[in-house]
Amino acid sequence: MTAPPVRFYQVGSFAVGNRLLPDDDQTVQSDPNRTNSLDSGHRACQGCGEALGARYALDAAMRASEARLVAVNATGCLEVFSTPYPETSWRIPWLHSLFGNAPAVATGVAAALKVKGRSDVRVVAQAGDGGTVDIGFGCLSGMFERNDDVLFICYDNEAYMNTGVQRSGATPPAARTATTEAIGEEPGNVFGQGKNLPRLAMAHEITYVATATVADLHDLEEKVERAMRLHGARYLHVLVPCPLGWGSASCDTIRVARLAKETGLFPVFEAVHGKVTGVSAIRHRTPVEEYLSIQTRYAHLFGERPRTDIISRIQSIADRNIAEYQLLADDAITVEPEKAET
């Protein structure tokens, strides 16, 4: 089951990590002795959601494994901005794989540790959506089928950001990218294409599958630590907004991630052996316009000739997710479009 939500009573304060909570309820990031797995000095863009997601996830994994962890990293934004030769921002055992074979390399590391009798050392593999949903999908499916003892984390920024913001199998419908231009009757990415990787992972009936966002640190860390307590193939899919590719303000990364969840466009849940066992409920149901309008990749849906027809289709996707995963909390509040914050 998902962790109980933490109530924050000091909204607007400068408290970091909610340090007033009991020690057992505090985040890893509030601990001054945290690993800082991804340290300062990297070259990520300002407001990069992937840099946040990687630091949050691996610091939690390091705590759960008592600092006995090996990370395998596919080629992509995360690898490029963190390890420009001959420098690195990683403070943990870290391997760079090719774009598409991180699951296979991680499998080899786990097998080698098993042969050496090192059951105390855990393995995490990580990649962006390109290296997970597209290029690395075959290796990942094989890892799932073999039930290899690896936690695979996908940091999903919904396009190939490192090479110029091209469409990936995780790019949402109507989004503008360098290869899905905002032209024609249905501008942006085509509806009905792509892959729902968390659902495909569930179809393999592996030990654990979960989704998370960088907007809920407690939820993300709890899922990483739960996954690290298990063995076998596990999969975590983390939404990490990209200010550069999404055209959102660098200061809005957490806000954008939160709106993705509160609109229902990105359902946050966890599953065990193919069955959903818990969801992170929506408490402030928000129309999709509030999420779309603060990203220039959807600017063609607004302006002088708004495409309300396409916005309605995107809203129907959110509504379907809400119904399918039963995402509404009992005390959920619906935010009306004209009253929503901008």
Secondary structure as UniProt FT lines:
FT   TURN            11..12
FT   TURN            17..20
FT   HELIX           23..25
FT   HELIX           28..30
FT   TURN            32..33
FT   TURN            40..41
FT   TURN            46..47
FT   HELIX           49..64
FT   TURN            65..67
FT   STRAND          69..73
FT   HELIX           77..82
FT   TURN            85..86
FT   STRAND          94..96
FT   HELIX           102..115
FT   TURN            116..117
FT   TURN            119..120
FT   STRAND          122..128
FT   HELIX           130..134
FT   TURN            135..136
FT   HELIX           137..146
FT   STRAND          151..156
FT   TURN            161..164
FT   TURN            169..170
FT   TURN            173..174
FT   TURN            178..179
FT   TURN            191..192
FT   HELIX           197..203
FT   TURN            204..205
FT   STRAND          208..213
FT   TURN            214..215
FT   HELIX           217..228
FT   STRAND          234..239
FT   HELIX           243..246
FT   HELIX           250..252
FT   HELIX           253..263
FT   STRAND          269..272
FT   TURN            273..274
FT   STRAND          275..279
FT   STRAND          282..285
FT   HELIX           288..292
FT   TURN            293..294
FT   HELIX           296..301
FT   TURN            303..304
FT   HELIX           308..325
FT   STRAND          328..334
FT   HELIX           337..339
//
